[in-house]
């Protein structure tokens, strides 16, 4: 293995429910009921996952303006989230994203072995800010973001773009993600995929010991 590609949301990073919902609620003077933060975060994650490969939603991952409108619409599908609250939640999205407990150590271990690292994400905004905030941008050799390259997972062209950006060989590359329909699409271009079960809280371990084992670390 010479290269590892990672998905972003719910693979390397996740939102801390209390911080995200609490910060957004504070912006508009709204109270948060017990358990509400976790429910909102969980419902949002599920809605994003279930719409990820829906043709009606693919455009959101190709244009930042469409992304903003689409995410506001998704947020308003959640019980208790009106437009002002949705706007506040959208505004605080980046600051509430945090790496999983084993993200930093995994990226550091892979990088120390000379393994090149890429992030391949269906997203409509620049997620590099999240990596920089946590000092993780130094480990990433290439960001392949759908809105920048014009392709959305599982379109094989996004994998070809990633392989080219990292000068990688598909059969010596691993894709790591959380969504079978999106991240599993890498197999179409000969890149094996490791799809990890959902882990909602960034305070938890993501299970990257499996990635290290496959890399022989």
Backbone bond lengths (Angstrom), bond angles and torsions (degrees), N, CA, C in turn:
res aa  C-N    CA-C-N  psi(-1)  N-CA   C-N-CA  omega(-1)  CA-C   N-CA-C  phi
1 X - - - 1.453 - - 1.532 110.11 -
2 X 1.318 115.36 125.95 1.462 120.30 179.26 1.523 113.06 -114.43
3 X 1.341 115.86 -16.69 1.462 120.34 -173.80 1.527 109.92 -143.53
4 X 1.326 116.65 140.20 1.460 121.33 172.30 1.524 108.57 -127.63
5 X 1.320 115.77 129.49 1.458 123.37 175.87 1.518 108.83 -105.63
6 X 1.307 116.73 134.90 1.457 121.71 179.15 1.523 110.75 -119.49
7 X 1.317 115.73 142.21 1.457 121.01 164.05 1.536 106.88 -71.76
8 X 1.323 117.03 168.76 1.464 121.01 -177.79 1.531 112.62 -98.95
9 X 1.334 116.20 -77.22 1.463 120.34 -173.47 1.523 111.69 -71.66
10 X 1.312 115.29 132.23 1.467 125.18 -178.55 1.529 112.51 64.10
11 X 1.327 115.28 15.51 1.471 120.56 169.69 1.518 108.82 -121.58
12 X 1.322 117.50 -60.84 1.464 120.83 176.32 1.527 111.75 -96.26
13 X 1.321 116.54 -35.21 1.466 122.59 -176.32 1.527 110.53 -127.70
14 X 1.329 115.08 155.42 1.465 121.33 171.56 1.524 108.24 -148.57
15 X 1.300 116.87 162.00 1.459 120.77 177.61 1.523 110.48 -85.16
16 X 1.316 115.56 135.91 1.456 120.56 170.92 1.528 106.55 -76.96
17 X 1.324 118.89 112.47 1.473 120.57 -172.64 1.523 113.81 -55.89
18 X 1.315 117.82 -46.71 1.459 120.37 -176.50 1.526 111.61 -66.28
19 X 1.330 115.91 -41.94 1.463 119.24 179.57 1.508 111.14 -66.97
20 X 1.331 116.53 -44.50 1.465 120.48 -177.48 1.528 111.35 -64.85
21 X 1.319 116.00 -58.01 1.463 120.19 -176.30 1.522 110.79 -67.14
22 X 1.332 116.58 -38.63 1.454 119.67 179.62 1.517 112.50 -63.69
23 X 1.334 117.01 -43.58 1.464 120.84 179.42 1.521 111.20 -64.40
24 X 1.323 115.98 -42.32 1.458 119.82 -179.90 1.522 111.30 -66.15
25 X 1.309 116.17 -42.58 1.468 119.96 179.98 1.522 110.78 -63.75
26 X 1.322 116.72 -38.01 1.467 120.61 179.92 1.526 111.29 -63.44
27 X 1.328 117.29 -32.21 1.462 121.07 -179.63 1.521 112.09 -63.27
28 X 1.328 116.74 -31.56 1.468 119.94 -176.43 1.529 112.13 -113.34
29 X 1.337 117.11 9.51 1.464 120.50 178.39 1.509 113.99 67.70
30 X 1.297 116.51 34.10 1.474 121.59 -179.08 1.517 110.25 -101.35
31 X 1.303 117.20 141.18 1.457 121.16 175.47 1.525 109.82 -84.41
32 X 1.321 115.41 151.59 1.459 121.57 178.42 1.525 108.36 -115.67
33 X 1.321 116.00 120.34 1.458 120.46 -179.17 1.528 110.52 -73.00
34 X 1.325 116.07 159.79 1.467 121.05 178.62 1.528 110.01 -58.53
35 X 1.314 115.98 128.49 1.461 121.18 178.90 1.509 114.90 82.26
36 X 1.332 117.38 -7.60 1.465 119.80 -175.83 1.530 112.05 -70.68
37 X 1.322 117.15 -37.65 1.461 120.22 -178.70 1.524 110.73 -60.36
38 X 1.324 116.82 -46.44 1.454 120.51 179.35 1.505 112.46 -63.01
39 X 1.331 116.84 -39.99 1.461 120.31 -179.71 1.524 111.19 -66.30
40 X 1.322 117.55 -44.04 1.466 120.97 -179.69 1.523 110.41 -62.74
41 X 1.325 116.72 -46.01 1.465 120.53 179.81 1.525 111.33 -62.76
42 X 1.336 116.78 -41.71 1.457 121.01 179.96 1.523 111.42 -66.75
43 X 1.335 116.75 -43.44 1.468 120.41 179.15 1.524 111.05 -63.82
44 X 1.332 116.69 -39.20 1.461 120.62 179.69 1.524 110.64 -64.73
45 X 1.324 116.32 -45.24 1.466 120.48 179.19 1.526 110.72 -59.36
46 X 1.314 116.51 -43.72 1.460 120.10 -178.33 1.528 111.30 -66.90
47 X 1.330 116.69 -40.01 1.461 119.81 179.15 1.527 111.25 -64.96
48 X 1.324 116.86 -39.90 1.459 119.17 178.18 1.517 111.20 -65.82
49 X 1.316 116.41 -40.59 1.456 120.40 -178.56 1.528 111.04 -66.80
50 X 1.329 116.88 -43.38 1.459 119.98 -175.70 1.528 112.21 -72.84
51 X 1.328 117.56 -23.43 1.465 120.21 179.25 1.528 112.38 -98.18
52 X 1.320 118.23 -2.41 1.465 121.59 -172.18 1.524 113.17 -57.97
53 X 1.323 117.40 -38.29 1.468 120.20 -177.84 1.527 112.02 -107.25
54 X 1.327 117.32 11.72 1.457 121.82 177.32 1.536 108.56 -75.42
55 X 1.329 118.09 122.55 1.467 120.01 -178.57 1.525 113.39 -52.94
56 X 1.325 117.25 -29.54 1.459 120.58 -179.20 1.523 112.28 -69.65
57 X 1.337 116.38 -16.96 1.468 120.17 -176.21 1.521 113.18 -110.23
58 X 1.327 117.83 -6.05 1.461 119.71 -176.66 1.530 111.45 -61.10
59 X 1.336 116.73 -34.50 1.465 120.01 -178.04 1.516 112.20 -60.16
60 X 1.319 118.15 -26.70 1.464 119.74 -178.75 1.522 111.51 -65.17
61 X 1.321 116.71 -26.83 1.457 120.59 -177.76 1.523 112.82 -88.71
62 X 1.331 116.28 4.06 1.459 120.48 -177.70 1.523 113.05 -115.59
63 X 1.326 117.17 -10.39 1.458 120.59 -174.65 1.527 109.29 -146.58
64 X 1.323 118.79 121.05 1.467 121.03 -178.69 1.523 114.22 -56.88
65 X 1.324 117.98 -36.32 1.459 119.78 -179.96 1.524 111.29 -70.22
66 X 1.321 116.12 -40.68 1.467 120.13 176.04 1.519 109.52 -65.69
67 X 1.331 116.36 -39.25 1.461 121.28 177.98 1.528 110.73 -56.44
68 X 1.327 116.75 -48.80 1.459 120.41 -177.98 1.521 111.24 -59.49
69 X 1.332 116.91 -45.86 1.466 120.41 -179.79 1.527 111.13 -64.98
70 X 1.333 115.96 -42.10 1.464 120.54 -176.64 1.526 111.33 -67.11
71 X 1.339 117.42 -41.88 1.456 120.01 -178.99 1.518 110.56 -67.45
72 X 1.314 117.62 -38.17 1.468 119.89 175.58 1.530 110.50 -60.62
73 X 1.325 116.52 -39.61 1.470 120.46 178.82 1.519 110.88 -66.70
74 X 1.333 117.31 -41.64 1.460 121.04 178.41 1.520 110.50 -63.15
75 X 1.318 117.25 -44.92 1.463 121.07 -178.79 1.526 111.32 -60.39
76 X 1.327 116.47 -36.85 1.462 119.36 -178.54 1.524 113.11 -74.09
77 X 1.330 117.06 -7.67 1.461 119.30 173.23 1.528 111.60 -78.81
78 X 1.323 116.68 -11.96 1.462 121.89 -178.12 1.526 109.25 -83.69
79 X 1.298 116.32 133.43 1.469 121.42 179.74 1.525 110.74 -57.04
80 X 1.329 115.65 128.62 1.453 121.19 177.51 1.519 114.74 89.09
81 X 1.333 117.54 1.93 1.469 120.95 -178.92 1.530 108.91 -110.73
82 X 1.347 115.78 106.34 1.454 120.45 174.97 1.528 109.01 -93.48
83 X 1.327 118.01 -176.99 1.461 120.84 -174.77 1.531 112.83 -62.32
84 X 1.347 120.56 -46.46 1.473 118.70 178.53 1.524 112.59 -59.62
85 X 1.316 116.73 -40.24 1.462 120.37 179.65 1.531 110.01 -68.83
86 X 1.331 116.64 -39.88 1.469 120.50 178.01 1.524 110.45 -61.03
87 X 1.313 116.91 -41.89 1.468 120.26 178.98 1.528 110.94 -63.45
88 X 1.323 116.60 -40.89 1.465 120.49 178.92 1.526 110.70 -66.16
89 X 1.318 117.15 -41.09 1.466 120.84 177.77 1.524 111.05 -63.35
90 X 1.312 115.59 -40.19 1.472 119.58 179.37 1.531 110.78 -67.80
91 X 1.316 116.29 -37.62 1.464 120.98 -178.53 1.524 112.40 -66.04
92 X 1.325 116.89 -32.92 1.476 121.05 -175.91 1.523 112.76 -97.48
93 X 1.323 117.51 13.87 1.456 120.38 -172.40 1.525 112.80 -62.17
94 X 1.325 117.47 -44.10 1.467 120.15 -173.36 1.521 112.04 -69.82
95 X 1.330 116.87 -43.98 1.461 119.70 -176.27 1.520 112.42 -68.22
96 X 1.324 117.30 -21.10 1.465 120.27 -179.33 1.522 113.03 -89.52
97 X 1.334 117.04 -9.06 1.461 120.19 179.34 1.517 110.19 -81.25
98 X 1.315 116.14 130.85 1.466 121.34 -178.94 1.518 109.41 -136.47
99 X 1.329 117.50 150.01 1.467 120.08 178.03 1.515 111.04 -71.02
100 X 1.319 116.03 150.22 1.465 120.60 173.73 1.531 109.77 -63.22
101 X 1.309 115.76 163.17 1.461 121.25 -173.72 1.519 113.24 -59.28
102 X 1.329 117.43 -28.15 1.468 119.99 -179.01 1.527 113.37 -109.87
103 X 1.331 117.78 12.22 1.459 120.27 179.46 1.527 111.80 -66.31
104 X 1.327 117.32 -53.65 1.464 120.99 -175.40 1.525 111.75 -60.96
105 X 1.321 116.50 -45.87 1.468 119.72 -177.48 1.523 111.02 -65.90
106 X 1.322 117.27 -34.88 1.470 121.05 179.33 1.522 111.27 -68.97
107 X 1.329 116.61 -47.29 1.459 119.81 178.93 1.529 110.58 -61.42
108 X 1.336 116.31 -40.41 1.469 120.37 -179.75 1.526 110.82 -64.79
109 X 1.325 116.93 -42.80 1.465 120.90 -177.97 1.519 111.24 -66.38
110 X 1.315 116.86 -41.92 1.463 120.40 179.41 1.528 110.67 -66.68
111 X 1.321 116.15 -44.66 1.451 120.56 -179.89 1.531 111.58 -62.49
112 X 1.326 116.06 -40.03 1.469 120.40 179.75 1.519 111.94 -62.88
113 X 1.341 116.75 -25.96 1.463 121.62 177.35 1.525 112.55 -84.17
114 X 1.313 116.59 0.55 1.459 119.41 -179.48 1.515 113.65 83.20
115 X 1.316 117.35 11.49 1.467 121.67 178.30 1.523 108.59 -81.14
116 X 1.315 116.06 127.21 1.460 120.42 -179.79 1.517 109.93 -79.24
117 X 1.334 115.27 142.34 1.459 121.03 -172.66 1.519 111.37 -122.50
118 X 1.335 114.69 136.79 1.459 120.17 177.28 1.517 110.61 -133.01
119 X 1.312 115.70 154.96 1.464 122.13 174.34 1.521 107.57 -115.77
120 X 1.322 116.54 122.60 1.463 122.51 179.91 1.525 107.17 -117.80
121 X 1.312 116.44 111.26 1.467 119.63 -171.23 1.517 112.18 -136.42
122 X 1.332 115.06 139.38 1.460 121.86 167.82 1.527 106.68 -85.22
123 X 1.314 117.01 105.48 1.457 119.98 -173.70 1.520 109.11 -158.81
124 X 1.327 115.96 152.83 1.456 120.96 -178.34 1.512 114.05 -112.19
125 X 1.323 117.80 18.77 1.469 120.89 176.46 1.524 109.05 -148.19
126 X 1.333 116.11 165.79 1.458 120.85 -172.95 1.527 110.85 -82.55
127 X 1.328 115.83 102.58 1.463 121.68 -176.43 1.528 112.74 -80.35
128 X 1.321 118.01 -2.98 1.462 120.35 179.79 1.522 111.55 -57.78
129 X 1.339 116.02 -30.42 1.459 120.58 -179.46 1.525 111.44 -58.82
130 X 1.324 116.95 -34.40 1.465 121.02 179.71 1.528 110.95 -68.14
131 X 1.307 116.76 -41.30 1.465 120.76 178.59 1.524 110.27 -66.70
132 X 1.331 116.56 -43.14 1.459 120.41 -179.72 1.523 111.02 -63.93
133 X 1.323 117.57 -40.21 1.471 121.06 -179.00 1.518 111.54 -60.16
134 X 1.329 117.13 -31.75 1.465 121.00 -177.30 1.529 112.52 -105.86
135 X 1.330 116.93 11.31 1.452 121.31 176.79 1.514 114.47 68.68
136 X 1.336 117.02 25.29 1.462 120.99 -176.97 1.526 112.92 -102.39
137 X 1.310 117.39 -8.61 1.462 120.01 -178.68 1.529 111.90 -63.53
138 X 1.325 117.81 -25.04 1.468 120.93 -179.13 1.521 112.75 -65.46
139 X 1.338 117.23 -19.52 1.458 120.22 -178.16 1.525 113.29 -90.40
140 X 1.329 117.40 -16.76 1.469 121.10 -171.88 1.524 110.25 -93.84
141 X 1.321 115.68 120.89 1.463 121.65 -178.55 1.524 112.85 -84.77
142 X 1.334 117.54 -23.55 1.463 120.14 179.10 1.523 110.28 -158.45
143 X 1.330 115.04 135.91 1.463 121.66 171.04 1.524 107.53 -105.92
144 X 1.325 116.22 122.93 1.457 121.59 177.72 1.526 106.51 -115.55
145 X 1.331 115.25 94.95 1.462 122.19 -173.65 1.522 109.57 -106.07
146 X 1.307 115.92 133.84 1.463 120.80 -171.80 1.521 112.67 -54.65
147 X 1.324 117.24 -42.52 1.467 118.59 -175.47 1.524 112.19 -70.81
148 X 1.330 117.15 -18.33 1.462 120.86 178.34 1.527 112.62 -90.41
149 X 1.331 116.38 -35.57 1.473 119.03 -175.89 1.525 113.14 -96.72
150 X 1.343 117.37 -15.98 1.458 120.46 176.22 1.511 115.64 86.44
151 X 1.332 117.49 11.94 1.464 121.58 178.52 1.519 108.96 -131.00
152 X 1.331 115.80 147.66 1.457 122.29 -177.07 1.521 109.65 -120.49
153 X 1.320 116.64 131.64 1.468 119.34 173.86 1.515 109.32 -55.09
154 X 1.327 119.50 137.48 1.469 128.51 10.81 1.532 115.27 -96.12
155 X 1.313 118.79 23.78 1.465 121.95 176.12 1.533 108.84 -54.56
156 X 1.319 116.83 124.82 1.466 120.30 -175.98 1.523 112.52 -60.66
157 X 1.328 116.98 -21.19 1.462 119.51 -177.73 1.524 111.96 -68.15
158 X 1.316 118.06 -26.57 1.462 118.57 179.03 1.523 110.44 -71.23
159 X 1.343 116.43 -33.00 1.465 119.98 177.69 1.530 110.07 -72.21
160 X 1.309 115.94 -39.53 1.463 118.91 177.63 1.526 111.01 -63.46
161 X 1.326 116.32 -36.79 1.465 120.60 176.87 1.527 110.34 -64.19
162 X 1.333 116.17 -41.53 1.463 120.43 179.97 1.526 111.34 -65.72
163 X 1.319 115.60 -43.73 1.472 120.29 179.55 1.523 110.09 -61.21
164 X 1.323 116.43 -42.44 1.462 120.27 -179.91 1.531 110.93 -66.74
165 X 1.338 116.52 -41.87 1.471 120.32 -177.98 1.518 112.09 -63.14
166 X 1.337 116.74 -30.71 1.455 121.35 -176.64 1.524 113.03 -104.98
167 X 1.339 116.47 4.97 1.465 121.05 -177.11 1.530 110.25 49.50
168 X 1.334 115.47 46.58 1.461 121.86 -173.73 1.522 112.25 -101.88
169 X 1.309 115.09 159.10 1.457 122.50 172.59 1.533 107.37 -103.38
170 X 1.329 118.41 125.58 1.465 120.36 -176.53 1.523 113.94 -52.08
171 X 1.336 117.88 -42.38 1.459 119.63 -175.80 1.531 113.11 -76.35
172 X 1.333 116.38 -2.60 1.465 120.45 175.68 1.527 110.54 -118.30
173 X 1.342 113.85 21.53 1.467 121.80 -178.25 1.518 109.11 -122.18
174 X 1.326 117.17 149.43 1.464 123.10 176.46 1.519 108.54 -125.15
175 X 1.347 116.40 136.05 1.460 122.08 172.62 1.517 108.81 -104.02
176 X 1.317 116.71 131.25 1.470 121.76 -179.71 1.523 108.56 -120.74
177 X 1.325 116.53 125.79 1.459 119.92 -179.88 1.514 112.05 -157.25
178 X 1.329 114.92 -169.18 1.464 120.51 -177.49 1.522 113.08 -122.98
179 X 1.345 117.20 -7.75 1.460 120.62 -173.27 1.526 109.95 -117.15
180 X 1.343 117.85 111.49 1.470 120.08 -178.01 1.526 113.22 -56.83
181 X 1.335 116.35 -42.47 1.455 119.79 -176.29 1.512 113.91 -69.20
182 X 1.335 117.21 -33.24 1.461 121.14 -179.85 1.521 111.44 -91.97
183 X 1.320 115.89 -62.36 1.461 120.79 -173.40 1.527 112.27 -70.09
184 X 1.321 116.62 -30.52 1.458 120.25 177.80 1.519 113.16 -68.50
185 X 1.336 116.22 -11.38 1.461 120.15 179.64 1.514 113.93 -66.40
186 X 1.337 116.36 -14.14 1.468 118.99 -179.87 1.521 112.51 -62.95
187 X 1.323 117.38 -23.96 1.467 119.51 -177.89 1.528 111.59 -65.07
188 X 1.331 116.90 -21.34 1.462 120.47 179.97 1.520 112.32 -65.54
189 X 1.339 116.76 -21.16 1.466 119.79 177.80 1.528 110.57 -113.16
190 X 1.332 115.75 18.17 1.456 120.20 173.86 1.509 115.64 86.76
191 X 1.349 117.72 13.31 1.465 121.54 178.09 1.520 108.73 -99.23
192 X 1.332 119.38 115.39 1.462 120.73 176.66 1.528 110.35 -60.02
193 X 1.323 115.94 147.75 1.461 121.07 -178.68 1.522 111.03 -120.90
194 X 1.314 115.57 137.94 1.458 122.83 171.70 1.525 106.67 -112.48
195 X 1.321 116.89 109.93 1.460 121.98 -178.80 1.525 108.19 -103.78
196 X 1.323 115.53 113.73 1.464 121.44 -175.74 1.520 111.19 -92.55
197 X 1.333 117.62 144.18 1.463 120.65 176.44 1.525 111.10 -60.14
198 X 1.320 115.97 153.26 1.455 122.21 -177.49 1.522 111.63 -61.93
199 X 1.327 116.53 135.27 1.465 123.67 172.31 1.521 105.64 -130.06
200 X 1.319 117.63 117.33 1.459 120.70 -168.13 1.517 115.10 -81.77
201 X 1.329 118.84 -34.13 1.464 120.82 -173.20 1.519 111.67 -99.36
202 X 1.338 117.99 132.39 1.462 120.06 177.52 1.530 112.83 -67.42
203 X 1.314 118.02 -12.97 1.466 120.92 177.70 1.525 111.63 -74.91
204 X 1.332 116.75 -12.42 1.462 121.58 -177.70 1.527 111.63 -92.11
205 X 1.327 114.62 161.13 1.466 120.39 171.67 1.520 108.57 -73.73
206 X 1.326 116.46 142.79 1.462 120.79 -177.11 1.523 112.66 -91.59
207 X 1.320 117.34 -11.75 1.458 119.88 -178.64 1.516 112.55 92.62
208 X 1.331 117.06 24.30 1.459 121.04 -178.22 1.523 113.87 -73.67
209 X 1.325 116.24 -2.14 1.474 118.17 173.45 1.534 109.55 -60.92
210 X 1.339 117.10 -27.87 1.457 120.92 177.41 1.536 110.82 -67.62
211 X 1.330 115.82 -37.20 1.461 120.07 178.27 1.534 109.69 -66.35
212 X 1.324 115.97 -44.96 1.472 120.07 179.80 1.524 111.43 -62.93
213 X 1.327 116.10 -37.94 1.457 119.62 178.72 1.522 111.23 -64.36
214 X 1.334 116.52 -42.27 1.461 120.36 178.66 1.527 111.37 -66.22
215 X 1.337 115.58 -28.10 1.466 120.14 178.83 1.533 111.49 -85.91
216 X 1.325 117.02 -1.70 1.450 120.95 179.13 1.523 114.03 75.70
217 X 1.349 115.73 27.34 1.464 120.85 -179.58 1.538 109.61 -105.45
